[in-house]
Amino acid sequence: MELKINHNLAAEILIVDNAASNLVILTEIVKKAGYLPRPVTSAKLAMQAIEVSLPQLILLDVSMHGMDGFEFCEVLKKEEWIKEIPVIFISSHNSPEERQQGFEMGAVDFITKPFIKAEVVSRIHTHLQIFQKQKELEEERKRFYKEEQERKKQIKEEQRRMIYALAYLLESRDDAIGNHLENVGRDCKLLAQNLQMDASFQEEITDNFIETIEIAAPLHDIGKIKIPDRILLKPAKLTYEEMEIMKTHTELGAKSLMDLCVIDGQSEFINMAIDIVYYHHEKWDGTGYPLGLKGKEIPLAARIMAVIDVYDTLTGERCYKEAFTHEESMEMINQNAGISFDPEIVNIVNKIQNQLKKG
């Protein structure tokens, strides 16, 4: 429940006391001070009044029949939508023990009987001012937070556009790549969605993971933008030396992302993109590069990317090869389950292969 205070009207003061004489006196004091009194005789009636209209302050008698003031205050402070309303206890006693208990319950002040009009008005006025300032500070904090989030969102979007511009610049260098970037983004998302339904992956693959991998996957080969055309576009098998240079694209790409995205810090998008770029050529049996990671040492996003990247590369034409059929490509992927690829991921790929199949 969310009720809003109307600051354009006189402040509403809820007065809770089962003694009629006290209600009359306090109502008169509050009214003459320019506030709007709302007197009730029990905690039950007080809660009903609060649900109708949220007061800016509550004067609460400690010694009421049924639920006493301490108990009612404890109830109020447990409710998120009303716990910030200042409560001033009313009491005939002035013992340190009672005051301590009241403050522990969440009260902001005490007023003792018999009432001194000037004291009552002064305490109400002071705590209303504090309450109003707290509300203003909270609104300012929310406004600042919203502006900061919008600023971060804008920075992230600009960073993403910059990164994607580089990725598509790479694609433009090689006409044979075709729709590879769109394909791997779409298919990584599809595979992640199906892995999420498997008990082995449910904990790690969240909805946000699925959304993130779709936009991070197309960046997997961004480091190739620093690979010379004579190697990148060579229509024949690379020499050992050329292959070693080609392999550096994982480290070059990861470093580029980290250099470009210092402001973005530890966002899930950047972290996943770096994982994909740096580790997607690692192999399940530990024979991949750049670090020779093995099994689940390889980040999950990179293990997903590895299978999808190979499938899309196999089924598409490249400057150095013709396209393989879907069936041929799946056979090669299955042959490498447990060698190059996570066998559990390959198992799911087999289940969704008709959705991956091109044309």
PLY file of the C-alpha trace (Angstrom):
ply
format ascii 1.0
element vertex 359
property float x
property float y
property float z
element edge 358
property int vertex1
property int vertex2
end_header
0.00 0.00 0.00
1.28 3.46 -0.84
-0.47 6.61 0.37
0.82 10.09 -0.41
0.86 13.06 1.89
-0.66 16.26 0.54
1.82 18.94 1.57
-0.44 21.69 0.25
-2.88 21.17 3.15
-2.41 21.70 6.89
-0.39 18.87 8.42
-2.59 16.04 9.69
-1.88 15.00 13.28
-3.32 11.66 14.37
-4.10 11.73 18.12
-4.54 8.30 19.73
-5.77 8.27 23.36
-8.65 6.38 25.00
-9.19 9.16 27.53
-11.79 11.58 26.14
-10.50 14.49 28.24
-7.00 14.15 26.79
-8.39 13.96 23.25
-10.34 17.18 23.76
-7.31 19.06 25.14
-4.87 17.82 22.46
-7.35 18.35 19.64
-7.81 21.96 20.70
-4.05 22.57 21.01
-3.34 21.02 17.60
-6.16 22.89 15.91
-5.17 26.30 17.32
-1.58 25.66 16.22
-2.82 25.51 12.62
-2.73 21.75 12.14
-5.51 19.30 11.29
-6.30 17.06 14.31
-7.69 13.54 13.78
-8.61 12.13 17.23
-9.30 8.41 17.75
-9.69 6.32 20.91
-7.92 3.04 20.07
-5.11 1.44 18.07
-7.68 -0.29 15.85
-9.38 3.02 14.95
-5.95 4.62 14.46
-4.96 2.02 11.87
-8.24 2.49 10.04
-7.64 6.26 9.99
-4.11 5.77 8.65
-5.40 3.57 5.84
-7.76 6.35 4.78
-5.21 9.16 4.91
-1.58 9.17 5.93
-0.85 11.57 8.82
2.38 13.54 9.06
2.74 12.86 12.80
1.16 10.64 15.46
0.55 11.58 19.10
0.22 8.20 20.81
-0.80 7.53 24.41
1.31 4.85 26.10
-1.38 3.50 28.48
-4.35 2.50 26.32
-6.78 -0.36 26.83
-6.30 -3.41 24.62
-3.20 -2.76 22.51
-1.10 -0.20 24.35
0.97 2.53 22.74
4.24 0.58 22.75
2.63 -2.41 21.04
0.92 -0.22 18.45
4.13 1.68 17.72
5.91 -1.62 17.16
3.22 -2.59 14.62
3.59 0.74 12.82
7.37 0.44 12.54
7.10 -2.98 10.92
5.01 -1.62 8.04
7.18 -0.25 5.24
4.62 2.28 4.02
4.10 3.96 7.42
7.25 3.27 9.44
8.76 6.71 8.71
5.85 8.65 10.28
7.17 10.28 13.47
5.52 9.05 16.68
5.48 11.15 19.85
4.43 9.23 22.96
2.03 10.75 25.50
2.50 9.59 29.09
1.61 10.45 32.66
4.95 9.04 33.72
8.40 10.34 33.01
10.58 7.42 34.07
13.88 6.74 32.26
12.81 3.13 31.73
9.60 4.14 29.94
11.42 6.66 27.78
14.08 4.10 26.86
11.42 1.57 25.87
9.62 4.17 23.81
12.72 5.20 21.91
13.58 1.55 21.31
10.12 1.13 19.79
10.92 3.93 17.34
9.38 7.01 18.92
11.01 10.39 18.27
9.90 12.17 21.47
7.79 12.16 24.66
5.15 14.58 25.94
4.15 14.22 29.58
0.81 14.95 31.21
-0.48 17.41 32.28
0.04 19.12 28.93
1.87 22.40 28.55
0.48 23.96 25.40
3.70 25.68 24.30
5.69 22.48 24.80
3.21 20.38 22.81
3.17 22.85 19.92
6.95 23.22 19.94
7.58 19.47 19.86
5.02 18.89 17.11
6.43 21.75 15.03
10.04 20.57 15.45
9.35 16.98 14.45
7.15 18.00 11.52
10.02 20.12 10.23
12.45 17.22 10.68
10.02 14.85 8.96
9.54 17.26 6.07
13.30 17.71 5.64
13.78 13.96 5.70
11.14 13.57 2.98
12.78 16.28 0.91
16.19 14.65 1.31
14.74 11.28 0.33
13.12 12.78 -2.77
16.41 14.47 -3.63
18.24 11.20 -3.16
15.77 9.39 -5.43
16.05 12.13 -8.05
19.84 12.02 -7.93
19.81 8.21 -8.13
17.48 8.30 -11.13
19.64 10.87 -12.90
22.76 8.86 -12.11
21.19 5.68 -13.46
20.13 7.50 -16.62
23.65 8.87 -17.02
25.17 5.41 -16.58
22.64 3.95 -18.98
23.55 6.56 -21.58
27.27 5.91 -21.11
26.73 2.17 -21.42
24.67 2.63 -24.56
27.35 4.83 -26.09
29.98 2.26 -25.19
27.94 -0.52 -26.73
27.46 1.45 -29.93
31.19 2.09 -30.10
31.99 -1.58 -29.53
29.43 -2.79 -32.03
30.71 -0.29 -34.58
34.12 -1.92 -34.26
32.60 -5.41 -34.51
30.69 -4.55 -37.67
33.77 -2.82 -39.07
35.51 -6.17 -38.72
32.62 -7.88 -40.49
32.86 -5.40 -43.35
36.47 -6.49 -43.97
35.31 -9.99 -44.83
32.23 -10.30 -47.06
32.14 -14.04 -46.49
31.21 -13.58 -42.85
27.70 -12.59 -43.94
25.22 -12.59 -41.06
27.59 -14.29 -38.63
27.25 -11.65 -35.90
23.44 -11.72 -35.95
23.45 -15.52 -36.14
25.66 -16.10 -33.10
23.73 -13.59 -30.99
20.41 -15.18 -31.83
21.63 -18.77 -31.48
23.50 -18.18 -28.21
20.28 -16.80 -26.77
18.31 -19.81 -28.06
20.82 -22.26 -26.61
20.94 -20.43 -23.26
17.14 -20.47 -23.03
17.12 -24.24 -23.47
20.04 -24.77 -21.10
18.11 -22.81 -18.46
15.49 -25.58 -18.46
18.16 -28.17 -17.63
18.77 -28.72 -13.91
22.55 -28.56 -14.38
22.39 -24.94 -15.60
19.32 -23.46 -13.91
21.24 -21.75 -11.11
23.79 -20.04 -13.37
21.59 -19.14 -16.33
19.22 -16.39 -15.26
16.90 -14.37 -17.49
19.47 -11.58 -17.37
22.20 -14.01 -18.47
20.11 -14.90 -21.52
19.48 -11.27 -22.41
23.16 -10.40 -21.93
24.63 -13.25 -23.96
22.53 -12.26 -26.97
24.15 -8.81 -27.10
27.62 -9.90 -25.95
28.07 -12.86 -28.33
28.55 -10.78 -31.54
31.69 -9.28 -29.98
33.49 -12.63 -29.76
35.98 -11.94 -32.56
36.37 -8.19 -32.06
40.11 -8.67 -31.53
40.46 -9.70 -35.19
40.17 -6.04 -36.12
43.87 -5.87 -35.17
44.83 -8.90 -37.27
46.42 -8.00 -40.67
44.31 -8.64 -43.79
47.02 -10.88 -45.23
46.28 -13.30 -42.40
42.61 -12.64 -41.71
41.58 -12.94 -45.38
44.08 -15.55 -46.50
42.22 -18.08 -48.73
44.51 -20.93 -47.73
45.70 -22.71 -44.61
47.63 -20.47 -42.26
51.26 -21.18 -41.48
52.28 -21.89 -37.90
53.55 -18.33 -37.49
50.37 -16.87 -39.01
48.21 -19.05 -36.77
50.06 -17.82 -33.69
49.33 -14.24 -34.75
45.66 -15.13 -35.38
45.39 -16.62 -31.90
46.28 -13.28 -30.34
42.84 -11.92 -31.32
41.37 -13.27 -28.05
43.78 -11.29 -25.88
43.67 -8.23 -28.13
39.86 -8.23 -28.07
39.59 -8.65 -24.31
42.10 -5.85 -23.72
40.22 -3.56 -26.12
36.98 -4.12 -24.22
38.65 -3.43 -20.89
40.31 -0.28 -22.22
37.10 1.03 -23.77
34.88 0.28 -20.81
36.73 1.51 -17.74
33.74 3.67 -16.75
31.33 0.73 -16.98
33.18 -1.14 -14.26
31.83 -4.53 -13.30
28.65 -4.59 -15.38
27.37 -8.03 -16.37
27.48 -7.10 -20.06
31.16 -6.13 -20.02
32.20 -9.07 -17.84
30.38 -11.55 -20.06
31.69 -9.94 -23.25
35.26 -10.21 -21.95
34.68 -13.86 -20.96
33.37 -14.66 -24.43
36.08 -12.76 -26.29
38.96 -14.12 -24.21
37.90 -17.73 -23.63
35.75 -18.88 -26.59
38.69 -20.78 -28.12
39.38 -22.74 -24.93
38.59 -26.46 -25.24
36.88 -28.82 -22.83
39.95 -31.10 -22.68
42.34 -28.21 -21.95
44.04 -28.04 -25.36
42.60 -24.66 -26.37
43.96 -21.13 -26.08
44.95 -18.62 -24.71
45.24 -20.20 -21.22
44.56 -23.89 -21.77
41.62 -23.94 -19.37
39.82 -27.24 -18.91
36.20 -28.26 -18.36
34.19 -25.92 -16.14
37.21 -23.72 -15.59
36.03 -22.16 -18.85
33.27 -19.58 -18.20
29.82 -20.85 -19.19
29.16 -18.02 -21.67
32.39 -18.93 -23.50
31.44 -22.63 -23.58
28.11 -21.74 -25.16
29.82 -19.38 -27.60
32.37 -22.03 -28.61
29.71 -24.42 -29.92
27.59 -21.77 -31.63
30.60 -20.08 -33.23
31.85 -23.36 -34.69
28.38 -24.38 -35.90
27.79 -21.07 -37.67
31.31 -21.06 -39.13
30.93 -24.62 -40.42
27.56 -23.99 -42.05
28.67 -20.71 -43.66
31.08 -19.99 -46.49
34.49 -18.53 -45.65
37.40 -17.34 -47.79
39.21 -20.57 -46.98
36.35 -23.11 -47.28
32.93 -24.00 -48.65
29.90 -24.33 -46.38
29.23 -27.68 -44.73
25.68 -29.01 -44.52
23.80 -28.90 -41.24
24.15 -32.67 -40.90
27.91 -32.59 -41.54
28.35 -29.75 -39.08
26.38 -31.51 -36.34
28.40 -34.69 -36.88
31.67 -32.76 -36.35
30.29 -31.06 -33.25
29.18 -34.39 -31.78
32.56 -35.93 -32.54
34.15 -33.15 -30.48
31.81 -33.37 -27.47
34.00 -33.84 -24.42
37.06 -32.84 -26.46
36.47 -29.30 -27.73
33.00 -28.75 -26.29
31.10 -29.18 -23.04
29.25 -32.50 -23.60
26.17 -31.33 -21.66
25.88 -28.29 -23.91
26.29 -30.43 -27.03
23.49 -32.66 -25.73
21.13 -29.66 -25.65
22.37 -28.49 -29.08
21.25 -31.86 -30.47
17.79 -31.34 -29.01
17.37 -27.92 -30.65
19.31 -28.55 -33.86
16.24 -28.11 -36.06
15.87 -24.57 -34.72
19.52 -23.88 -35.55
19.33 -25.39 -39.03
19.68 -22.79 -41.78
17.42 -22.52 -44.76
0 1
1 2
2 3
3 4
4 5
5 6
6 7
7 8
8 9
9 10
10 11
11 12
12 13
13 14
14 15
15 16
16 17
17 18
18 19
19 20
20 21
21 22
22 23
23 24
24 25
25 26
26 27
27 28
28 29
29 30
30 31
31 32
32 33
33 34
34 35
35 36
36 37
37 38
38 39
39 40
40 41
41 42
42 43
43 44
44 45
45 46
46 47
47 48
48 49
49 50
50 51
51 52
52 53
53 54
54 55
55 56
56 57
57 58
58 59
59 60
60 61
61 62
62 63
63 64
64 65
65 66
66 67
67 68
68 69
69 70
70 71
71 72
72 73
73 74
74 75
75 76
76 77
77 78
78 79
79 80
80 81
81 82
82 83
83 84
84 85
85 86
86 87
87 88
88 89
89 90
90 91
91 92
92 93
93 94
94 95
95 96
96 97
97 98
98 99
99 100
100 101
101 102
102 103
103 104
104 105
105 106
106 107
107 108
108 109
109 110
110 111
111 112
112 113
113 114
114 115
115 116
116 117
117 118
118 119
119 120
120 121
121 122
122 123
123 124
124 125
125 126
126 127
127 128
128 129
129 130
130 131
131 132
132 133
133 134
134 135
135 136
136 137
137 138
138 139
139 140
140 141
141 142
142 143
143 144
144 145
145 146
146 147
147 148
148 149
149 150
150 151
151 152
152 153
153 154
154 155
155 156
156 157
157 158
158 159
159 160
160 161
161 162
162 163
163 164
164 165
165 166
166 167
167 168
168 169
169 170
170 171
171 172
172 173
173 174
174 175
175 176
176 177
177 178
178 179
179 180
180 181
181 182
182 183
183 184
184 185
185 186
186 187
187 188
188 189
189 190
190 191
191 192
192 193
193 194
194 195
195 196
196 197
197 198
198 199
199 200
200 201
201 202
202 203
203 204
204 205
205 206
206 207
207 208
208 209
209 210
210 211
211 212
212 213
213 214
214 215
215 216
216 217
217 218
218 219
219 220
220 221
221 222
222 223
223 224
224 225
225 226
226 227
227 228
228 229
229 230
230 231
231 232
232 233
233 234
234 235
235 236
236 237
237 238
238 239
239 240
240 241
241 242
242 243
243 244
244 245
245 246
246 247
247 248
248 249
249 250
250 251
251 252
252 253
253 254
254 255
255 256
256 257
257 258
258 259
259 260
260 261
261 262
262 263
263 264
264 265
265 266
266 267
267 268
268 269
269 270
270 271
271 272
272 273
273 274
274 275
275 276
276 277
277 278
278 279
279 280
280 281
281 282
282 283
283 284
284 285
285 286
286 287
287 288
288 289
289 290
290 291
291 292
292 293
293 294
294 295
295 296
296 297
297 298
298 299
299 300
300 301
301 302
302 303
303 304
304 305
305 306
306 307
307 308
308 309
309 310
310 311
311 312
312 313
313 314
314 315
315 316
316 317
317 318
318 319
319 320
320 321
321 322
322 323
323 324
324 325
325 326
326 327
327 328
328 329
329 330
330 331
331 332
332 333
333 334
334 335
335 336
336 337
337 338
338 339
339 340
340 341
341 342
342 343
343 344
344 345
345 346
346 347
347 348
348 349
349 350
350 351
351 352
352 353
353 354
354 355
355 356
356 357
357 358
